[in-house]
Each structure stands twice: as C-alpha cells, then as structure tokens.
C-alpha cells in the first residue's frame, strides 16, 4: 500500500494521542498498540497499490500548486465527534470536518495520482470524491460491546480534561491545522515529506535512501520554507 497523508499540528496530534492512550489504558483496541516509528495520527488523503516516479512528481507539483493557490498548508482543520466506520468489526475515529480547503487538497492529491495509471484496487470507493469521510483513526477491530465501552472512555477522558473538542459538547469541533503532507510506503515502512513541516521533526524531507532535495531535479518534492 502506498498512501498520502496529512499530518496535524503538535497540539492536535497530542490530543489524539491522549485518546489513543485512554483506550489502551482501558484494555481496548487502540492505535497506541501499534508502536512502529511511522505510526502517528493523520488524515489519509489517498491510497493506491503502487506509485511510480512520474506519479510522485505529479503529487509533489499538485500539493505545491495547491499552496500557491491559497488552498495549501498549513490548512485549518477541525476535529469533530467520534465516528464509527466499517462493518461487523468497527473502526473508531474522530471525524474531521470536510472544509472547502481540505476537500480542495484531497482533490489535488487524488487528481495527481489517478490519471488512469495508478493501481486503485486497494483503495476501493472509500477515498473517492463524494464517498471520502476524512477522519483520524483511534482504534480498529472493535466489537459491539467494546465500541460502547470505548465511547464511554472517550467521554470520561473529555470530562476529566474539560475538553470541549469532543462529543461531550456536540457540534463544537476542536480547531487545529494540517501542517504537512507525507508519503507512506507500506512496503518499505518509511515516510517522507511531500510538503509542509513536521512539527515534531520526525519525517525526513526526502525518501530515505535517496538524494536530498538539493540534489534532485525540478520535479523533486521539497518541504515548505
């Protein structure tokens, strides 16, 4: 799997991480149980089976053009209440409000990748325009009873923190920002920046093992200044 993901500002990321920890502390499924170096809160913008170098260059150019047009990073986003996705085994996530700016970024990324050459089978319809539900995953594989328990855990954690950015106060989204777009190579388990800046400094500016941006051609992906 090859994916393109939006990273969040440091405060919003920590807010989501706190919810991961609350679920894990309650012995529930949680993204906190996945301890890989690349695992962190994000919003998936696109996912395909393979990406070749021309597609990588189109992606970098599209994200930079979105920034130049005023629809790029940093992009205000708002975390909404918990949302349940999936079938019999549920995915619990925080909804991300689909603002015009976020939808424009999603359209730019998808347009760069889906020109008839990318392998789309892995994505299905979940990330297609009109079907995309932007979200940040909290936990995967919950049964019905676990889901009810998890929602109670999140409510309790929000009350303890007096945090109005959760479903304790419905309809009051938590403000934040998407500050970077990163690429995730699920085969090699590596990430690198397409645009923007990682607030935690954990994502390299170029694909590991390749030349740095200063050594690459005009189609190279470079972080924002």
C-alpha positions as YAML, in Angstrom:
chain: A
units: angstrom
residues:
- id: 1
  name: UNK
  ca: [0.00, 0.00, 0.00]
- id: 2
  name: UNK
  ca: [1.18, 3.49, -0.92]
- id: 3
  name: UNK
  ca: [-0.59, 6.33, 0.84]
- id: 4
  name: UNK
  ca: [-0.62, 10.11, 1.06]
- id: 5
  name: UNK
  ca: [-1.45, 11.53, 4.47]
- id: 6
  name: UNK
  ca: [-1.95, 14.90, 6.14]
- id: 7
  name: UNK
  ca: [-0.12, 15.43, 9.44]
- id: 8
  name: UNK
  ca: [-1.62, 17.57, 12.18]
- id: 9
  name: UNK
  ca: [-0.24, 20.38, 14.30]
- id: 10
  name: UNK
  ca: [1.50, 19.34, 17.52]
- id: 11
  name: UNK
  ca: [-1.36, 20.23, 19.88]
- id: 12
  name: UNK
  ca: [-3.95, 18.36, 17.81]
- id: 13
  name: UNK
  ca: [-1.67, 15.36, 17.46]
- id: 14
  name: UNK
  ca: [-1.17, 15.24, 21.22]
- id: 15
  name: UNK
  ca: [-4.94, 15.48, 21.74]
- id: 16
  name: UNK
  ca: [-5.45, 12.40, 19.56]
- id: 17
  name: UNK
  ca: [-2.55, 10.57, 21.21]
- id: 18
  name: UNK
  ca: [-4.19, 11.16, 24.59]
- id: 19
  name: UNK
  ca: [-7.31, 9.44, 23.29]
- id: 20
  name: UNK
  ca: [-5.20, 6.56, 21.99]
- id: 21
  name: UNK
  ca: [-3.66, 6.21, 25.45]
- id: 22
  name: UNK
  ca: [-7.04, 6.36, 27.20]
- id: 23
  name: UNK
  ca: [-8.34, 3.48, 25.08]
- id: 24
  name: UNK
  ca: [-5.17, 1.44, 25.61]
- id: 25
  name: UNK
  ca: [-5.30, 2.04, 29.37]
- id: 26
  name: UNK
  ca: [-8.85, 0.64, 29.33]
- id: 27
  name: UNK
  ca: [-7.56, -2.58, 27.66]
- id: 28
  name: UNK
  ca: [-9.39, -1.72, 24.45]
- id: 29
  name: UNK
  ca: [-8.13, -1.82, 20.86]
- id: 30
  name: UNK
  ca: [-6.17, 1.36, 20.18]
- id: 31
  name: UNK
  ca: [-3.75, 2.75, 17.67]
- id: 32
  name: UNK
  ca: [-1.44, 3.18, 20.66]
- id: 33
  name: UNK
  ca: [-0.77, -0.55, 20.50]
- id: 34
  name: UNK
  ca: [0.99, -0.07, 17.14]
- id: 35
  name: UNK
  ca: [4.44, 1.05, 18.17]
- id: 36
  name: UNK
  ca: [6.11, 1.41, 14.77]
- id: 37
  name: UNK
  ca: [8.07, 4.60, 14.21]
- id: 38
  name: UNK
  ca: [5.75, 5.72, 11.40]
- id: 39
  name: UNK
  ca: [2.52, 5.27, 13.37]
- id: 40
  name: UNK
  ca: [1.02, 8.62, 14.33]
- id: 41
  name: UNK
  ca: [-2.30, 10.47, 13.96]
- id: 42
  name: UNK
  ca: [-3.02, 11.50, 10.38]
- id: 43
  name: UNK
  ca: [-5.74, 12.02, 7.79]
- id: 44
  name: UNK
  ca: [-5.44, 9.69, 4.79]
- id: 45
  name: UNK
  ca: [-5.88, 11.61, 1.53]
- id: 46
  name: UNK
  ca: [-5.21, 8.80, -0.96]
- id: 47
  name: UNK
  ca: [-4.08, 5.19, -1.06]
- id: 48
  name: UNK
  ca: [-3.07, 3.13, -4.08]
- id: 49
  name: UNK
  ca: [-1.32, -0.14, -4.78]
- id: 50
  name: UNK
  ca: [1.76, 1.34, -6.45]
- id: 51
  name: UNK
  ca: [3.19, 4.75, -7.31]
- id: 52
  name: UNK
  ca: [5.82, 5.27, -9.98]
- id: 53
  name: UNK
  ca: [8.21, 8.22, -10.20]
- id: 54
  name: UNK
  ca: [6.04, 10.24, -12.62]
- id: 55
  name: UNK
  ca: [3.14, 9.94, -10.18]
- id: 56
  name: UNK
  ca: [5.39, 11.01, -7.30]
- id: 57
  name: UNK
  ca: [6.40, 14.11, -9.28]
- id: 58
  name: UNK
  ca: [2.80, 14.91, -10.16]
- id: 59
  name: UNK
  ca: [1.86, 14.60, -6.50]
- id: 60
  name: UNK
  ca: [4.58, 16.98, -5.34]
- id: 61
  name: UNK
  ca: [3.66, 19.52, -8.01]
- id: 62
  name: UNK
  ca: [-0.07, 19.32, -7.21]
- id: 63
  name: UNK
  ca: [0.44, 19.92, -3.49]
- id: 64
  name: UNK
  ca: [2.78, 22.86, -4.17]
- id: 65
  name: UNK
  ca: [0.27, 24.32, -6.63]
- id: 66
  name: UNK
  ca: [-2.48, 24.00, -4.04]
- id: 67
  name: UNK
  ca: [-0.35, 26.00, -1.62]
- id: 68
  name: UNK
  ca: [0.32, 28.68, -4.23]
- id: 69
  name: UNK
  ca: [-3.42, 28.94, -4.94]
- id: 70
  name: UNK
  ca: [-4.16, 29.53, -1.26]
- id: 71
  name: UNK
  ca: [-5.52, 26.04, -0.62]
- id: 72
  name: UNK
  ca: [-2.32, 24.53, 0.71]
- id: 73
  name: UNK
  ca: [-0.54, 24.14, 4.02]
- id: 74
  name: UNK
  ca: [-0.92, 25.00, 6.82]
- id: 75
  name: UNK
  ca: [-4.61, 24.27, 6.38]
- id: 76
  name: UNK
  ca: [-7.14, 24.93, 9.17]
- id: 77
  name: UNK
  ca: [-8.98, 21.76, 10.13]
- id: 78
  name: UNK
  ca: [-11.48, 20.89, 12.86]
- id: 79
  name: UNK
  ca: [-11.82, 17.62, 14.71]
- id: 80
  name: UNK
  ca: [-15.43, 16.65, 15.14]
- id: 81
  name: UNK
  ca: [-17.01, 13.99, 17.36]
- id: 82
  name: UNK
  ca: [-16.21, 10.27, 17.26]
- id: 83
  name: UNK
  ca: [-17.44, 8.42, 14.20]
- id: 84
  name: UNK
  ca: [-17.82, 4.68, 13.63]
- id: 85
  name: UNK
  ca: [-16.69, 3.18, 10.32]
- id: 86
  name: UNK
  ca: [-16.57, -0.33, 8.95]
- id: 87
  name: UNK
  ca: [-18.78, -3.39, 9.28]
- id: 88
  name: UNK
  ca: [-19.06, -6.07, 11.94]
- id: 89
  name: UNK
  ca: [-15.65, -5.16, 13.38]
- id: 90
  name: UNK
  ca: [-15.71, -1.43, 13.81]
- id: 91
  name: UNK
  ca: [-13.20, 1.35, 13.27]
- id: 92
  name: UNK
  ca: [-13.49, 4.17, 15.79]
- id: 93
  name: UNK
  ca: [-12.22, 7.53, 14.61]
- id: 94
  name: UNK
  ca: [-12.50, 11.27, 15.12]
- id: 95
  name: UNK
  ca: [-14.37, 12.91, 12.29]
- id: 96
  name: UNK
  ca: [-12.51, 15.71, 10.51]
- id: 97
  name: UNK
  ca: [-14.85, 18.42, 9.26]
- id: 98
  name: UNK
  ca: [-14.78, 18.47, 5.45]
- id: 99
  name: UNK
  ca: [-13.97, 22.15, 4.87]
- id: 100
  name: UNK
  ca: [-13.56, 23.56, 1.35]
- id: 101
  name: UNK
  ca: [-9.80, 23.78, 1.86]
- id: 102
  name: UNK
  ca: [-9.49, 20.16, 2.93]
- id: 103
  name: UNK
  ca: [-11.66, 19.00, 0.05]
- id: 104
  name: UNK
  ca: [-9.52, 21.01, -2.37]
- id: 105
  name: UNK
  ca: [-6.34, 19.40, -1.03]
- id: 106
  name: UNK
  ca: [-7.93, 15.95, -1.32]
- id: 107
  name: UNK
  ca: [-8.97, 16.69, -4.91]
- id: 108
  name: UNK
  ca: [-5.48, 17.92, -5.82]
- id: 109
  name: UNK
  ca: [-3.83, 14.80, -4.40]
- id: 110
  name: UNK
  ca: [-6.29, 12.42, -5.99]
- id: 111
  name: UNK
  ca: [-6.11, 14.19, -9.33]
- id: 112
  name: UNK
  ca: [-2.33, 13.85, -9.34]
- id: 113
  name: UNK
  ca: [-2.42, 10.10, -8.66]
- id: 114
  name: UNK
  ca: [-5.47, 8.93, -10.58]
- id: 115
  name: UNK
  ca: [-4.70, 9.54, -14.21]
- id: 116
  name: UNK
  ca: [-5.54, 6.01, -15.29]
- id: 117
  name: UNK
  ca: [-2.11, 4.53, -14.49]
- id: 118
  name: UNK
  ca: [-2.18, 4.13, -10.69]
- id: 119
  name: UNK
  ca: [-3.46, 0.87, -9.25]
- id: 120
  name: UNK
  ca: [-6.71, 1.73, -7.47]
- id: 121
  name: UNK
  ca: [-7.90, -1.68, -6.34]
- id: 122
  name: UNK
  ca: [-6.63, -1.27, -2.78]
- id: 123
  name: UNK
  ca: [-8.48, 1.98, -2.30]
- id: 124
  name: UNK
  ca: [-11.93, 0.89, -3.43]
- id: 125
  name: UNK
  ca: [-14.51, 3.65, -3.07]
- id: 126
  name: UNK
  ca: [-13.67, 4.81, 0.44]
- id: 127
  name: UNK
  ca: [-11.41, 7.67, -0.64]
- id: 128
  name: UNK
  ca: [-13.26, 8.66, -3.80]
- id: 129
  name: UNK
  ca: [-14.74, 12.17, -4.09]
- id: 130
  name: UNK
  ca: [-18.23, 12.13, -2.65]
- id: 131
  name: UNK
  ca: [-17.51, 8.99, -0.62]
- id: 132
  name: UNK
  ca: [-14.49, 10.18, 1.38]
- id: 133
  name: UNK
  ca: [-15.06, 10.64, 5.10]
- id: 134
  name: UNK
  ca: [-12.00, 12.48, 6.41]
- id: 135
  name: UNK
  ca: [-11.06, 11.14, 9.83]
- id: 136
  name: UNK
  ca: [-8.27, 10.32, 12.25]
- id: 137
  name: UNK
  ca: [-8.33, 6.70, 13.36]
- id: 138
  name: UNK
  ca: [-8.44, 5.95, 17.10]
- id: 139
  name: UNK
  ca: [-8.89, 2.15, 17.08]
- id: 140
  name: UNK
  ca: [-9.60, -0.73, 14.72]
- id: 141
  name: UNK
  ca: [-11.35, -4.06, 15.13]
- id: 142
  name: UNK
  ca: [-13.78, -3.26, 17.92]
- id: 143
  name: UNK
  ca: [-16.77, -5.48, 18.63]
- id: 144
  name: UNK
  ca: [-20.12, -4.02, 19.63]
- id: 145
  name: UNK
  ca: [-19.54, -4.16, 23.39]
- id: 146
  name: UNK
  ca: [-16.01, -2.80, 23.01]
- id: 147
  name: UNK
  ca: [-17.34, 0.08, 20.93]
- id: 148
  name: UNK
  ca: [-19.82, 1.09, 23.62]
- id: 149
  name: UNK
  ca: [-17.05, 0.87, 26.23]
- id: 150
  name: UNK
  ca: [-14.68, 2.91, 24.06]
- id: 151
  name: UNK
  ca: [-17.18, 5.72, 23.60]
- id: 152
  name: UNK
  ca: [-17.66, 5.84, 27.36]
- id: 153
  name: UNK
  ca: [-13.89, 6.01, 27.87]
- id: 154
  name: UNK
  ca: [-13.62, 8.96, 25.48]
- id: 155
  name: UNK
  ca: [-16.47, 10.79, 27.20]
- id: 156
  name: UNK
  ca: [-14.87, 10.28, 30.60]
- id: 157
  name: UNK
  ca: [-11.47, 11.41, 29.33]
- id: 158
  name: UNK
  ca: [-13.03, 14.54, 27.84]
- id: 159
  name: UNK
  ca: [-14.83, 15.36, 31.09]
- id: 160
  name: UNK
  ca: [-11.64, 14.91, 33.06]
- id: 161
  name: UNK
  ca: [-9.79, 17.24, 30.69]
- id: 162
  name: UNK
  ca: [-12.74, 19.64, 30.43]
- id: 163
  name: UNK
  ca: [-12.16, 19.46, 26.69]
- id: 164
  name: UNK
  ca: [-14.98, 20.92, 24.54]
- id: 165
  name: UNK
  ca: [-13.48, 19.40, 21.39]
- id: 166
  name: UNK
  ca: [-15.17, 16.03, 21.79]
- id: 167
  name: UNK
  ca: [-18.71, 14.67, 21.84]
- id: 168
  name: UNK
  ca: [-19.21, 15.88, 25.43]
- id: 169
  name: UNK
  ca: [-20.30, 19.13, 23.76]
- id: 170
  name: UNK
  ca: [-21.82, 18.01, 20.44]
- id: 171
  name: UNK
  ca: [-21.33, 20.31, 17.49]
- id: 172
  name: UNK
  ca: [-18.29, 22.12, 18.89]
- id: 173
  name: UNK
  ca: [-15.37, 20.93, 16.76]
- id: 174
  name: UNK
  ca: [-11.82, 21.24, 18.04]
- id: 175
  name: UNK
  ca: [-9.76, 23.67, 15.91]
- id: 176
  name: UNK
  ca: [-6.39, 22.60, 14.57]
- id: 177
  name: UNK
  ca: [-4.36, 22.54, 11.38]
- id: 178
  name: UNK
  ca: [-2.99, 20.16, 8.78]
- id: 179
  name: UNK
  ca: [0.64, 21.24, 8.62]
- id: 180
  name: UNK
  ca: [2.29, 18.71, 6.32]
- id: 181
  name: UNK
  ca: [1.59, 16.13, 3.64]
- id: 182
  name: UNK
  ca: [3.64, 12.96, 3.90]
- id: 183
  name: UNK
  ca: [4.08, 9.85, 1.82]
- id: 184
  name: UNK
  ca: [3.93, 6.45, 3.47]
- id: 185
  name: UNK
  ca: [5.41, 3.44, 1.71]
- id: 186
  name: UNK
  ca: [3.67, 0.49, 3.32]
- id: 187
  name: UNK
  ca: [6.04, -1.99, 1.70]
- id: 188
  name: UNK
  ca: [9.25, -0.43, 2.98]
- id: 189
  name: UNK
  ca: [7.61, 1.07, 6.10]
- id: 190
  name: UNK
  ca: [9.14, 4.50, 5.51]
- id: 191
  name: UNK
  ca: [7.74, 8.03, 5.32]
- id: 192
  name: UNK
  ca: [8.90, 11.30, 3.86]
- id: 193
  name: UNK
  ca: [7.51, 14.81, 3.37]
- id: 194
  name: UNK
  ca: [5.79, 15.96, 0.20]
- id: 195
  name: UNK
  ca: [5.17, 19.48, 1.51]
- id: 196
  name: UNK
  ca: [4.97, 21.36, 4.78]
- id: 197
  name: UNK
  ca: [6.88, 20.83, 8.00]
- id: 198
  name: UNK
  ca: [6.58, 18.05, 10.55]
- id: 199
  name: UNK
  ca: [6.04, 19.83, 13.89]
- id: 200
  name: UNK
  ca: [7.84, 17.02, 15.69]
- id: 201
  name: UNK
  ca: [10.71, 16.81, 13.20]
- id: 202
  name: UNK
  ca: [10.29, 13.06, 12.74]
- id: 203
  name: UNK
  ca: [9.64, 12.89, 8.99]
- id: 204
  name: UNK
  ca: [12.58, 13.26, 6.57]
- id: 205
  name: UNK
  ca: [12.33, 15.76, 3.73]
- id: 206
  name: UNK
  ca: [13.16, 13.10, 1.13]
- id: 207
  name: UNK
  ca: [12.56, 9.40, 0.80]
- id: 208
  name: UNK
  ca: [15.15, 7.58, 2.94]
- id: 209
  name: UNK
  ca: [17.97, 6.26, 0.81]
- id: 210
  name: UNK
  ca: [17.52, 8.85, -1.96]
- id: 211
  name: UNK
  ca: [19.28, 12.09, -2.73]
- id: 212
  name: UNK
  ca: [18.26, 15.14, -0.74]
- id: 213
  name: UNK
  ca: [16.04, 17.81, -2.32]
- id: 214
  name: UNK
  ca: [19.05, 19.95, -3.19]
- id: 215
  name: UNK
  ca: [20.41, 17.12, -5.33]
- id: 216
  name: UNK
  ca: [17.23, 16.32, -7.18]
- id: 217
  name: UNK
  ca: [15.70, 17.73, -10.33]
- id: 218
  name: UNK
  ca: [12.94, 20.28, -10.71]
- id: 219
  name: UNK
  ca: [10.26, 17.67, -10.07]
- id: 220
  name: UNK
  ca: [11.57, 16.87, -6.58]
- id: 221
  name: UNK
  ca: [9.28, 17.08, -3.58]
- id: 222
  name: UNK
  ca: [10.55, 19.73, -1.18]
- id: 223
  name: UNK
  ca: [9.30, 20.82, 2.22]
- id: 224
  name: UNK
  ca: [7.85, 24.28, 2.56]
- id: 225
  name: UNK
  ca: [10.09, 27.04, 3.73]
...
